[in-house]
């Protein structure tokens, strides 16, 4: 079943009743229990996959937090600029978690290098698909670079492809530079990637993996190195959404309309392993295949093809 993504941009009081998330609107700006506030809607907890909190006047009861985590819901908090800054995930979302942890920790360096090779190749191929979507022509150099990725990406084909990709993906913008703190549409890319990261981290935790221990990323200050690894081939799906937005408005901002478009990321249709699946389901397929690689059952990680 496709899990729902809930976005809260207005003051709200979130509580739990009979296994349902109760969404109430505070009266006169006061955050009061839901029997005093006006109840807007109730949603079964098991139907929720991601919750985004984008208002400082949102109150959650401890029962709601526990219920969300027990159902492997990724809870994302935003700052006063509406940018996601925090991610809350469960500690025990899988029944054989300790076994999965051991397999992940014991993974050999050659295996991790092979997995990173597959990851970079899949990312570059999906980037090439976005460039074809933009220009109508095959990005032959990108496809050549994808086929040239070696174990561990020792030749850094990812960076070479990225330099060409970002130079050409937004033809409306003459001098676009991908920079987290740069000009629009970097803000839209940041927002979309944050949602994607939450979806991927949720799938990894659900599969019993440590999102902190990456196959390539290893920043000591990064709690989601593995999520940052596994989301790489999924990034072009976010890019394509932003390309469509920029085609209509060369300098887009994080408006209600653009947020609505980006919040569709978990339910985007993707092709993976010969099937069409929503991105959130595909991320679970990818994380499950990664578990098989760590346990020695398989040597191939499954990624979507754009």
Secondary structure, DSSP 8 states (H G I E B T S, - for coil): ---EEEEE-S-EEEEEETTEEEEEE-GGG----TTTSEEEEEEEGGGEEEEEE--TTEEE-HHHHHHHHHTT-EEEEE-TTS-EEEEE--S--STTHHHHHHHHHT--HHHHHHHHHHHHHHHHHHHHHHHHHHHSS--HHHHHHHHT--GGGTT-HHHHHHHHHHHHS-TT-TT----TTSSTTHHHHHHHHHHHHHHHHHHHHHTT--TTS-SS---TT-TTHHHHHHTGGGHHHHHHHHHHHHHH-TT----HHHHHHHTTGGG-EEEETTEEEEHHHHHHHHHHHHHHHHHTS-S-----B-
